[in-house]
């Protein structure tokens, strides 16, 4: 039987994953970081381009690059940093993947079925 600390840790990780996945722009950032083969930091400009491209593929034809830049910088990247999913330096506008790649949710595996485990 799992201890209450283990259960709490699992619940916290799942909550963070679902909170991160609740927004399409955060999903796009995490997907891009997960798909990259390099562990090098990424400048926010590269993330903006990726998010815009992915939003357009998703059918969002009203993507405003300035809005994407502002929300990534002021909302989404700080939130992902607070959740422990990325390292974000707002002064240099650089995002680094966390060292523990398992911390970044695998979107194909995050499901409600996991919560019953």
C-alpha positions in Angstrom: 0.0 0.0 0.0 1.3 3.5 -0.9 2.1 5.9 1.8 0.1 9.1 2.1 3.2 11.1 0.9 3.5 8.9 -2.2 -0.2 9.4 -3.0 0.0 13.1 -2.4 3.1 13.4 -4.7 1.3 11.4 -7.4 -1.8 13.6 -7.1 0.4 16.8 -7.2 2.1 15.6 -10.4 -1.1 14.7 -12.1 -2.7 18.0 -11.1 0.3 19.9 -12.5 0.1 17.9 -15.7 -3.6 18.6 -16.1 -3.2 22.3 -15.3 -0.4 22.6 -17.8 -2.4 20.8 -20.5 -5.5 22.9 -19.9 -4.3 25.6 -22.4 -3.4 24.9 -26.0 -0.4 27.3 -26.0 1.1 25.5 -23.0 0.5 22.2 -24.7 2.3 23.4 -27.8 5.3 24.6 -25.7 5.6 21.3 -23.9 5.1 19.3 -27.0 7.9 21.2 -28.8 10.3 20.9 -25.9 9.5 17.1 -25.7 10.0 16.6 -29.4 13.4 18.3 -29.6 16.4 16.1 -29.5 18.6 18.8 -28.0 18.6 19.9 -24.3 19.8 23.3 -25.3 17.8 26.3 -24.1 15.3 27.9 -26.5 14.8 31.6 -27.0 11.2 32.7 -26.7 11.2 33.8 -30.3 11.6 30.2 -31.4 8.7 29.2 -29.1 6.5 31.9 -30.5 7.1 30.6 -34.0 6.3 27.1 -32.9 3.1 28.0 -31.0 1.8 30.1 -33.9 2.5 27.3 -36.4 0.8 24.8 -34.2 -2.2 27.0 -33.5 -2.7 27.5 -37.3 -2.5 23.7 -37.8 -5.2 23.4 -35.1 -7.4 25.6 -37.1 -7.0 28.9 -35.2 -6.9 31.4 -38.0 -6.9 34.4 -35.8 -3.4 34.0 -34.2 -1.9 37.3 -33.3 1.9 37.0 -32.9 2.1 39.9 -30.4 -0.6 38.3 -28.3 1.2 35.0 -28.4 4.5 36.6 -27.4 2.9 38.5 -24.5 0.9 35.6 -23.1 3.9 33.2 -23.4 6.2 35.7 -21.6 3.8 36.9 -18.9 1.5 33.9 -18.3 2.3 30.5 -19.8 6.1 30.2 -19.4 6.0 31.5 -15.8 3.2 29.1 -15.0 5.0 26.2 -16.6 8.1 27.2 -14.5 6.0 27.3 -11.3 4.7 23.8 -12.1 8.3 22.6 -12.5 7.9 21.7 -16.1 10.4 24.2 -17.6 13.1 26.5 -16.5 12.2 30.0 -17.7 14.4 33.1 -17.3 12.2 36.1 -18.0 15.2 38.5 -18.2 16.9 36.6 -21.0 13.6 35.1 -22.5 15.3 31.7 -22.5 13.4 28.5 -21.8 15.2 25.3 -20.8 13.8 21.8 -20.6 13.8 20.5 -17.0 16.5 17.9 -16.3 13.9 15.4 -15.4 12.2 14.7 -18.8 9.6 12.6 -17.1 8.3 15.8 -15.5 7.0 16.9 -18.9 3.7 15.3 -19.6 3.4 12.8 -22.4 0.1 13.9 -23.9 -0.7 10.5 -25.3 -0.5 8.9 -21.9 -2.2 11.5 -19.7 -5.7 10.2 -19.2 -8.4 9.9 -16.7 -7.6 6.1 -16.5 -4.3 7.0 -14.8 -6.1 8.6 -11.9 -7.6 5.2 -11.0 -4.2 3.6 -10.7 
